[in-house]
Every structure is written in C-alpha cells, then in structure tokens.
C-alpha cells in the first residue's frame, strides 16, 4: 500500500524500467493509500477492510492470483470479450469445495474528498453480472479457474470478485472497457506520455513512454565501466523502436555512487559542523567561532555529479548512444539532464551548482548538435524539469547563450503556471528566420488520477500551452492506470514465475481522452467565462472530427485561487450560504467569528445542479462522459453536467458540423451558476476626497440579465445604482462613489448582491481598502512618528485582527497590545520628489540576528571546503541512523572548483530570516517579457508576469557586518532568477542605494525604508502622469506565519507564482492599485 507523501512522489528519479516492477508479490498492489480509506474498497467490492494489509485478493482460506488473460492489460475494446484464468490456492489444511460466484462490478476511481490528488479510491456504480463456478481444492492445493464474464459495452472499470458462502469476498482483478485510441498521426510525437514500462499496455492506451533514465558515465569513466549502462538502456530502446514508440532519455539516473569519477571518490552529502560542546549541527547554522573549524559529511542527500575532466567521456557516450538510437533511426526524440536538479539538494542525486549544470548541459547539447548534423537525426533538447530551474541554470545572466540550445521547457507540478508564455521562447526563430518556438512539455505532474479528472486536467493542460503531458500517476511501482504484477504460478511440476497486468478504471478515461482529443490541436476557449469550453480542432483530413471539452469547476482540481473565476459559486451553494452572507455584513472586520465565517464563505463546495444545455440537432451533436459513454439527449436537448469532471462534445462528422457545434455550445443555456462575476477594485483616493469603488461585473450567462443591485461598504454611504442590466456575457465596470466617515482601520466590509430573478442571485463579500500613497518626506529613523495620518494597510496571515490590537496597528505611534498574535502587520506608503517610502510594523516575537549581505555574499561558504571528514553511522534499536564515529579526512582535488553544496542555499528573500518583499507592477502588458496568457485563452487563465520591480528588505547579522540591505530582486533589466550561490550574475543585480532601518524589541519588528526614484524610473513615470500603480508586499517571518501578502483572497487577484520570489512559494497576483496623493 502506498504511504509516500506527495512531496516525495514528485522527486523520484525517472527510470521507467527499474522501479521494483519485477518484484514477486503475493498481494495485488492497489492504487490507494493506507490510513482509513479502505472502506471505499469494501463499499465497492464487498471485501473485508481488515484484509487490506495483506491484500484484498485473499481471505483466511483462499488466495487468488490472475495468471492469464487473452487481452492486453485487461483493456477490452468495443466488441471484445475477455477470458481470464484465476489460480486459487487453498491456505488451509482441509479440502475446500462448493459452489461459488464470480461477480462483475462496474466502478470508477474517484479522488477522495478533501484530499490531494494521490488519494484515489473506487466507487461502485452497479452490479452488472455474475458467473457460477465450482471449487474443489485439496488441502494446501490449487485450482485454475477460467472465467469468461459477459462485460457490457459500457466504457469504464470493472472488478471481478469471488463470493463463496462462509468466506470473505476475494478481489480477483480489474479490467476495463475502453474506446480505441486514435492512431498517431505523427510517429515522433504523441501528446500523452505515461510512466509505464510495459510496451503492450502503452500501445493499448495510445500513449508514448515518458522518460528512460540512464547514467552517461561509468564508475571510472572508461568505456568498459559504462558498458552495462549502455546495454541496459539499449535493450529497452530496441524494444521501444520495434514498437514504434518515441521516448526521451534523461541522463543522470543511476550514476555510480563510488569511483574515480567523483571528487572524493564517492557521492557527497550535506555537511555538518561540530560545536565546542561536541554536538554536530547543520553547516552554516553555527557561527564559525563556536565550532572546531572542521567539516563533517553526513548522510543527508547526495551529489552524484562527476568531475569536469570526465565531461569529454560523457559527451562521447551520449553521442554514441544517439548515433545508434536517435530518431528516426531509433526511438530517442529528446534528451534531458537530471530529474529535478534543484539547487542545494535533490532526491535524484543532484547537489551541484548552476555552473556545473551548464557545463554538463553544454557537452550534452554539443553531442546532440553533432549527431543532428552528421546523421540528420531529429532530437529535441529538453530543459531542467521546472521553469524555475531553467531560468536559474540556463538564463541567470540575462544572456541568450542557451536560447538555441533548448527546444523544450520541461516542467513538473507547475499547476496552472507552466511558463508557456515567455516571449523569447514563443517567438524564437531558427537560423533561417522561420518560427521555431520553444515548446512546454510536462514530464511529471501526476494530477489527473481519477476517471473524471482525466477529461478535466489533461485538456486544461493542453489549453495552458503544454504541448505534451504526463499528468497521470503511473510510476514507482504504483499506477492508477495499470499495474504490472509479477506472480508465482503453481503447476504440477512446481512454481514458475510470470506477470500479469491489471487495468484500473482510469485506463478507460485515458482511452476516451485519446479517442476524442488525441493529438488534435487546441485552438481556443470558446468564451471567457464558466464553464470552460475547450475547442480542439479536427485533423486536416477530418475538419469536422474535432472535439469540445467542457469543464466547470477547475478549482476542485487545481486548488483555491489558482484559476479564473474562483469566486463563482453554484446557485445551490448561494442558496445554502445566503444566511452566512447576511451574517457577514453584521460582523466586525478582523473578528475571530468573521474570519471563521469568511473561511466558510470562501470554501467553495463542488458545483451542484449546474448544466449547459443545447440542442442535439437531430443527432448531429453528441455528448459523451469522461469514459466515452454516449449520454442520450433528453427531449432533444444535450444536458452537459458542469462540475469538476470533463465531458466531450463531438459531431456525426458531417460537413460543417463542428463549426455548427461550436456555435451551438457558445449559445447553449447555462443553468445553476451564479449569473455574474463581481471583481472589486479598491478606491485610489481617501474617503472624503472623491473615493470611488469600481466593480467589474461579468455576465456569466449567454443571455441578458437584469435586476436589483445592492452594495454596502461598512458604514460608508454607497452611491450605487439600484439596478444592473447586462447583455449576454457582457462586462461592465461600475463606478460607485463612497462617502461618509473614514474608519481608522482603512478597512470596510464590502457586500454586493445582485438578484437576476429566475436566473438566480450573485453574492460577493470581501474586505475593501482605500489605497493612497501619501505626499510626504520621511526621515528614515525607525521611529514611525512621521507616518501619522497616512492610510494604513493592515494584513494578517489568517485574517484575524483583534480589534484592540488592530487599533494600535493603525496608529503608528501606539504600541501593539501584549496579546497581539504573530502574523499581523500594518504598512504605510509615501513619496516625495526624490524617494518612495515604505514602513511596516509587524508582530514578531521571534527576532533573529539577521542574514547575509547578499550584495557581497561569499558564495563559496555554501559549498564544500577543501577537506571533509565523513561521519560513521549505525542503526539504533528503532532503526534510526546514529553517529558512532568519524572516518578519515577526504580532500577535494586541487584545481577543481568545489561545486557541491554543503547545505541549502542562502537566498535573498526571507529564506529563514525576517524580511519584507516589496513589488511594483507598472509596465503595460505589451512591454512585459511574457505574454499574459497562452494563445486561444484569456487574461489570468494561466500564471503570468506581473511584478516589474521587487526588493527584499532585511537586516544583516553582526558576523556579516551588521546593518541592513535593500536587495534588488526584479527590475525590467534583470532576468528572472533566484540568485543562487555560484550562479552566473547579471550586471543589474545587487543592492539598492536607499535607506533602511529595522528594529525588533522582542515583540514588534519595525521596518522603514526609502528607495530613490532613480531605482524605479517607470514607477516615477506613473507618479508624474498621475497613473495608479499596482503594489504588493509580503511579510516574511523566520518562525513561519503563512501567506502574509497584501492581495491575498482579493477578487482582483489570483494565485500567481511570478508575483514575488520565489516561484515555489504561494503568492497572490500583484493587482492592487494605489493612487498618488496630490500635493
């Protein structure tokens, strides 16, 4: 049973062929986690949950093993029936005989509610048949049963279950009925890749193998030591080629951990220091004066990168492999370097710096280029298994050195932020000036792991600009697709080994995906709104063979805030939460009860009762579920469910039918969804100075709506129109003057209600602020007295703001109350002719000494010293490693750069220190280095570039000189990067010549700074033009307080990894506008 965490799952080295798939097992490996979810299997197949530990394929008396099948992977195509041989073994000392029944149960895999994507389990749909069998097995004997169940033509998953009186039910195996996938039009490219290793199963699914991992070097760098790596890979490459299956080779897997290729003769691990008290502590965690001055090598992580002197051998080995197996001579269509080569440590054996990666990538690229020229081979060069790694390793200096040495950006688990809109990549041209864009391939994101999510996640991936995707969990000896199981088969002559593949119901959903979409090109989303209707065009010779995929609730799949329209709810949810909405208006902002109620309000329940309805046009238009079953029309109407599952719409193929279907879907009647989306834009003037609230209202329906509109904003007077009318899918921005008495908190409870009559209600609730940058000159002294009267911006990590505490927070000269909780901060902003000013007061009872001065950081301090002492370990009684001694010192070779990380990198954005990040979104979208959204989609559909200037405000620990530093994290001239140690530098990175004061009295941290306008000329241009400017800030706390960012949960924003550094932390898009106080 699977017990791994999601964090570990996506860091697995990518061998398709050595993942314990050939281990003999006695229990059927089920694609479910342990820990309380086995009742799903009991409810579906009637098995005893107490059997889960040993496997549901046995009880106290019998054990079952499927030993033969006449169908590949038990995947039946239309019209086929299966014959299955089950071997039953008697576990008792007496004969077992009698009549039994083999039941056929139809089921589907679901994602367990409120769990991550790896928590899947079966759900029973129906009992669909049974077969009588006679059993007579001698004590400790066995009997082979041949079963020929009548499997319905309904597509989906089926389970075989043995029922015998007086015994627990026994699960015999899984099978599916699936559509036939499209035959590949381009033998070199298949859009869906899987991490399965069984060639017949891959072919049956109409997919391609994903990656084949191998080492490009042997333990001593000789041809002889590499021979077994070559032969192992060659065997599988020949098999792939014979099956006409294209594959990517990922070099870096199974690199030997010992030998002369390594700087110390072995793989390196993170280092420790020894204190004067004799304790071993992580490297750089203790001041050098408190240690014995030596370096000790632990067992934590490992660096398998070889010495640079062996790069020539690596190039020769790669070239040799490609000359034999590169496309079209062989199956290799692309090469990649290392699985997830994160800086500092990777479970896949990468722990080297960016310079070392660039060196190895260069020799790999040279080998590819030479084989392309010499053999006319067609090979793509993939990047670094995440766009973050790609930016940091290949483009950190702002140069295009690797722009034409990278053909594909390989990504892992980037959700709706695949970085598919980088202009330099999208608009790349070849040497002849012809378009040659860098594509995006997802080479590992196991997210679509249940039947309904195949048809929602995979088409969304394609719409996000991901050309080729894995998307489905099918690796590391577990798979929701099909499980190849090694077995022992008993015969009269003794045992023999074999294997059998059981398909799970998800395989049927994959069959439907490959049948309806396959390699069909994504063209566009039919309209900007919900549900998403993805149009995939037909092939050139079948223009009316296209498909439209409809999915409504992508939040359920990708998570809160990660998709457009995350505030939209179903009308069923609106009705259920009307009372909660009414209560919110009466609760004070920041109160514990309101925060709890807001959490319930934001927590969207899955769409219920929502549908898209269109005419079937006398059978011309056809609707299919996610497994490919045709859903009949009702009264001449096709009723498409709108929820977290995907559904397919296609036509009869008649001339012009697909364009007609697209038009019909665009005009289809949407029922059961909130009629409008409401986005609130804060006023950019103070109350009493012509403050105006702007509401952008988008009609989600294909028909006009109208009705009463009610808007309240705390105790303010709101001059909103009493009614609102919108045309079909029309968008209006309404300007609503606000007046009255300003609240000192500068926070107002916004509540908006729109009643569209029979089309339902739209309700919206969030906190509103007035955003004004004051005209004032501030002396940077850390005292905050000069900030009196400037509008505050108070945020908390969980939304809770104790009123007494908050009142103190709003006034710069009043102390926080003793009960103020960590995770609360108030900020102020001002400007004059020379500077931008920022101040923040932060509840922080865990002060630190500070961090590094990054402008003159000693990069070498994060890497191996010349000499290290390996620690010796033994297991204690609990199986845990204990240090029992020290080995002989090991010395790094002279003249070789010490590229192995000794510990985690030190980064200039609050990584373990107290800091503030300040960001400005100022450039027009046309001037940014990324397009806002992939072609055929719309604004904010995917992650996008927003922040143009970003700064880290932090203090420096005394041992590094003390004081403070304003470090530039982003500017229009600076490449996107994370400033890793030893990373090639851009001429535009470094410290800012501003002023910064930081203090902490043990309870409260005060940050006050000025940044000169010469540092941010584009922001100054906005000021001079009187143009509002989008600003965000983030409070980092060494104790960890969650996401403490200004735009959090705001309707104008969404989760956006590129809003601030780093890419891998949760950030909200920089979309909050600020006005400039006029002199």
RACOR-V467880 format. One record per residue. PHI is phi in degrees with one decimal (none if undefined). Layout:
BEGIN
PHI
PHI
END
This chain:
BEGIN
none
-78.6
-129.2
-73.8
-83.3
-61.1
-62.2
-79.9
-58.9
-91.1
-119.1
-81.5
-62.6
-92.2
-75.0
-82.8
-124.4
-135.7
-108.6
60.8
-80.7
-113.3
-75.6
-67.8
-125.5
-110.4
-125.3
-64.7
-79.9
-96.1
-82.0
-137.4
-83.7
-83.6
101.9
95.6
-108.4
-68.5
-64.1
-61.7
-70.3
-66.4
-65.3
-84.7
-113.6
77.5
-74.4
-83.1
-61.0
-69.1
-85.2
-57.4
-61.1
-99.5
110.1
-76.9
-90.2
-149.4
-130.0
-70.6
-116.2
-127.3
-126.8
-114.2
-137.8
-74.5
-112.3
-159.3
-151.1
-90.2
-127.1
-58.8
58.6
60.3
-102.2
-92.0
-91.2
-53.4
86.1
-88.3
-127.3
-106.9
-121.7
-124.3
-106.8
-113.2
-100.8
-101.7
-112.8
-81.7
-90.5
-105.7
-97.3
-136.7
-68.9
-116.9
-146.4
145.1
-88.2
-136.1
-129.0
-100.7
-91.6
-110.3
-115.3
-88.0
-147.6
-138.4
-86.6
-120.6
-84.9
-62.5
-53.4
64.8
-123.0
-75.8
-69.3
-85.9
-94.4
-120.5
-159.4
-81.4
-130.4
-70.3
-108.9
-172.0
-85.5
-123.0
162.5
-155.4
-133.2
-82.0
-136.7
-105.1
-119.8
-149.7
-129.4
-64.9
-53.0
61.0
-93.4
-145.8
-145.3
-96.7
-109.9
-103.5
-118.8
-125.0
-67.1
-87.5
-89.2
-59.1
-78.0
-67.4
-75.9
147.8
-96.6
-136.6
-120.2
-99.2
-130.3
-92.6
-119.5
-134.9
-53.1
81.5
-130.1
-65.0
-66.9
-122.6
-82.3
-96.3
152.7
-114.9
-149.2
-136.8
-107.7
-135.0
-64.6
-80.4
-68.4
-58.9
-70.4
-64.1
-80.3
-118.1
-61.8
-82.5
-131.1
-128.8
-65.3
-99.2
-118.4
-132.4
-94.9
-78.8
-110.8
-89.5
-61.4
-58.2
-67.5
-57.2
-64.8
-60.4
-82.4
71.5
-109.3
-122.4
-66.4
-83.0
-131.3
-118.7
-90.0
-158.4
-89.9
-91.5
-151.9
-92.6
-64.7
-117.5
82.2
-89.4
-60.0
-62.5
-73.4
-90.1
-57.3
-71.1
-64.5
-63.1
-65.7
-63.0
-68.7
-59.8
-57.2
-74.0
-64.8
-64.4
-66.2
-61.7
-65.1
-62.2
-88.9
60.3
-109.2
-78.9
-148.5
-101.6
-95.4
-112.0
-80.4
122.8
-86.9
60.7
-65.4
-55.9
-87.5
-132.9
124.5
-71.7
-69.6
-97.1
-56.3
-108.6
80.0
-162.3
-64.6
-104.0
-124.1
-56.2
-101.2
-130.9
-115.2
-114.2
-72.9
-66.0
-87.5
89.0
-92.1
-91.0
-127.0
-57.0
-56.0
68.4
-90.8
-129.3
-59.4
-53.5
-67.1
-99.0
-118.8
-85.8
82.4
-109.5
-114.6
-122.7
-91.8
-92.6
-108.5
-84.3
63.3
-158.9
-112.9
-104.2
-68.6
-89.9
-65.5
-57.7
-63.6
-98.0
-63.2
-65.2
-68.8
-62.0
-59.8
-63.1
-66.9
-62.9
-64.4
-60.8
-62.6
-70.0
-64.9
-92.7
-122.7
-70.3
-65.7
-92.9
-65.3
-137.2
-90.7
-76.0
-104.6
-160.7
-129.0
-137.5
-120.6
72.1
-81.1
45.4
-79.8
-66.9
-70.0
98.1
-175.4
-147.6
-65.6
-89.5
95.3
-105.7
-148.6
-104.7
-83.0
-67.1
-61.6
-67.1
-61.9
-62.7
-63.7
-69.5
-60.0
-63.7
-69.4
-63.8
-64.2
-62.4
-62.9
-62.9
-62.9
-67.8
-69.5
-57.4
-70.7
-74.2
-115.1
55.1
-73.2
-112.5
-133.0
-96.7
-99.8
-92.7
-92.9
-109.5
61.5
172.2
-66.8
-61.3
-60.3
-63.7
-61.6
-72.9
-91.8
-104.7
-131.0
-72.9
-93.5
80.1
-98.4
-99.2
-51.9
-103.6
-59.9
-99.9
-111.9
-132.2
-104.5
-139.0
-88.1
-88.1
-125.3
-133.9
49.2
-103.5
54.7
-95.1
-127.9
-83.0
55.2
-95.3
-119.2
-65.1
-59.9
-62.9
-84.9
-63.9
-98.7
-61.1
-123.6
-81.5
-64.2
-96.1
82.9
-88.2
-56.1
-145.3
-66.2
-79.0
-91.0
-114.2
-117.8
-87.9
-101.4
-172.8
-153.3
-79.3
-113.0
-89.3
-115.2
-135.6
-52.1
-67.0
-83.7
-60.9
-80.3
-105.7
-71.8
-65.7
-62.4
-64.6
-55.6
-64.2
-66.9
-73.8
96.3
-87.2
-74.4
-135.0
-138.3
-91.3
75.0
-125.4
-70.1
-149.9
-142.7
57.3
75.5
-130.1
-159.4
-83.9
-89.6
-157.3
-114.2
-82.6
-118.9
-79.0
-134.2
-111.0
-105.1
-84.4
-134.5
-62.6
-91.8
123.6
-85.3
-135.8
-91.1
-156.7
-150.1
-146.7
-115.1
-104.5
-91.8
-99.3
-60.4
-58.3
-61.6
-67.3
-65.9
-66.7
-58.1
-66.9
-57.5
-72.2
-77.8
-86.4
-111.1
51.0
-100.6
-61.4
-75.1
-72.3
-105.0
-167.6
-87.7
-65.0
-154.5
-89.8
160.6
-99.2
-71.3
-75.2
-118.0
-87.6
-97.0
-109.5
-70.2
-70.2
-66.7
-55.5
-90.8
-138.6
-61.1
-99.1
-100.1
-78.6
-144.3
-115.1
-103.7
-113.0
-140.6
-104.9
-111.9
-72.7
-61.8
-62.1
-92.1
-98.0
108.4
-58.5
79.2
-93.2
-134.3
-62.7
64.3
-71.2
-91.4
-75.6
-125.8
-75.9
-64.6
-64.0
-70.2
-58.7
-63.7
-69.1
-109.0
-57.7
-64.2
-63.1
-60.9
-64.2
-68.1
-56.3
-63.8
-98.3
-94.0
-67.0
-58.9
85.4
-71.3
-60.6
-67.3
-70.3
-60.1
-62.4
-66.1
-63.2
-61.0
-66.7
-66.2
-72.1
-70.6
-75.9
-81.0
-54.8
-55.4
-136.8
73.4
-104.4
-149.8
-117.3
-119.1
-144.0
-71.1
-82.3
52.2
54.8
89.2
-66.8
-101.3
-136.2
-114.5
-132.6
-79.3
-67.4
-96.8
98.5
-77.5
-73.0
-97.9
-68.2
-70.9
-119.1
60.0
80.8
-112.9
-90.4
-108.6
-91.1
-63.1
-114.5
-154.1
-82.0
-95.4
-101.8
-132.4
-106.5
-119.0
-141.2
-126.0
-81.5
85.7
-69.2
-56.9
79.4
-69.6
-73.5
-63.5
-64.2
-63.5
-58.1
-66.6
-66.8
-66.6
-61.3
-95.4
-62.7
-83.0
-94.2
-124.3
89.4
-113.8
-46.4
-68.7
-136.9
-97.6
-120.1
-118.1
-100.5
-110.0
-56.4
-61.7
-105.4
-143.8
-76.6
-59.8
94.2
-127.2
64.4
-68.8
-129.8
-87.1
-107.7
-113.6
-94.2
-115.9
-113.3
-72.5
-82.4
-100.0
-85.6
-134.0
-62.9
-133.1
-157.6
162.0
-68.6
-120.1
-123.6
-131.7
-127.8
-141.4
59.1
-93.9
-71.9
-86.2
-114.8
-93.8
-88.3
-64.1
-78.9
-135.6
-142.1
-131.9
-133.2
-75.1
-56.1
52.7
-75.0
-119.7
-128.7
-110.8
-102.4
-97.4
-123.5
-64.5
-117.8
-147.9
118.7
-94.5
-68.0
-83.1
-60.5
-75.1
55.3
-138.9
-134.6
-79.2
-86.3
-134.1
-125.8
-132.0
-129.3
-108.8
-93.2
65.5
-65.4
-88.4
95.4
-102.9
-120.5
-122.5
-144.0
-142.1
-164.3
-87.1
-114.4
-132.8
-98.4
-113.5
-135.8
-94.9
-74.0
-88.6
-163.1
-93.4
-115.3
-86.2
-83.1
-131.9
76.2
-99.5
68.7
-65.2
-78.6
-89.7
-55.6
90.4
-86.8
-60.6
-86.2
-124.6
-101.6
-133.1
-139.9
-70.7
-118.8
92.0
-82.2
-132.5
-56.3
-58.8
-64.3
-61.5
-63.5
-59.4
-68.5
-65.8
-70.0
-102.7
-60.4
-97.2
-107.3
-75.0
-64.8
-73.6
-60.3
-91.9
-57.6
-94.8
-57.4
98.8
-128.6
-151.8
-127.9
-126.0
-136.3
-136.3
-151.6
-154.0
-141.5
-68.8
-107.2
-143.1
-100.5
-119.6
-143.1
-140.9
-145.1
-119.3
-126.8
-69.4
-154.1
-94.8
-126.3
-65.5
-118.9
-74.3
111.6
-125.0
-82.7
-94.9
-71.6
-64.7
-129.8
-58.4
-84.9
-60.2
-63.9
-67.4
-91.9
-115.7
-56.7
-78.5
-65.2
-126.0
-131.8
-117.1
-70.4
-86.1
-100.4
-127.2
-140.0
-81.3
-87.2
-63.9
-94.4
81.4
-95.5
-68.9
-127.8
-72.9
-121.8
170.9
-126.1
-91.0
-78.3
-59.7
-118.2
-118.2
-68.8
-58.8
-66.9
82.3
-102.6
-54.3
-87.0
-97.3
-86.3
-63.5
-86.7
-162.9
-69.4
-64.0
-101.3
-121.6
-88.5
-142.6
71.5
-78.1
84.1
-126.4
-84.4
-155.9
-126.3
-111.9
-125.0
-131.6
-127.3
-105.5
-127.3
-74.3
-63.8
-58.3
-68.5
-98.0
-82.0
-77.0
-120.9
-69.6
-69.6
-154.5
-65.2
-56.4
88.9
-115.8
-147.3
-55.1
67.9
-66.4
-122.2
-59.5
-147.7
-82.1
-123.7
-72.4
-102.7
-122.2
-144.1
-136.9
-104.0
-111.5
-147.9
-102.3
-108.0
-69.5
-55.3
-67.0
-108.6
107.3
67.9
84.4
-135.9
-150.4
-103.9
-110.3
-77.0
-100.4
-154.7
-158.8
-57.6
-94.1
-98.9
-68.1
-69.3
-161.0
-118.1
61.8
-70.3
-58.0
69.0
-78.9
-54.7
-95.7
-95.5
-65.7
-100.0
-90.9
142.3
-84.4
-101.9
-83.4
-116.6
-117.4
-149.2
-122.8
-133.9
-141.1
-151.8
-93.6
95.6
-127.3
-132.7
-101.2
-116.2
-123.9
-142.5
-149.3
-130.0
-123.7
-69.3
-63.5
-63.0
-78.8
-130.9
-62.5
-72.4
-67.4
-61.2
-62.9
-62.3
-58.7
-62.1
-87.2
71.1
-89.0
-56.9
-126.0
-85.4
-135.0
-133.6
-146.5
-132.5
-100.5
-104.6
-129.4
-60.0
-82.5
79.9
-128.2
86.6
-85.1
-108.5
-127.9
-58.6
-83.6
-53.9
67.8
-82.7
-66.1
-77.0
-109.7
-165.5
-62.9
-151.8
-60.8
-87.5
-64.5
-144.9
-87.5
-90.4
-62.6
-91.4
-105.9
-66.8
-134.9
-105.7
-57.2
-81.5
-129.0
-88.1
-88.5
-123.4
-93.8
-108.2
-63.6
-80.5
-58.6
END
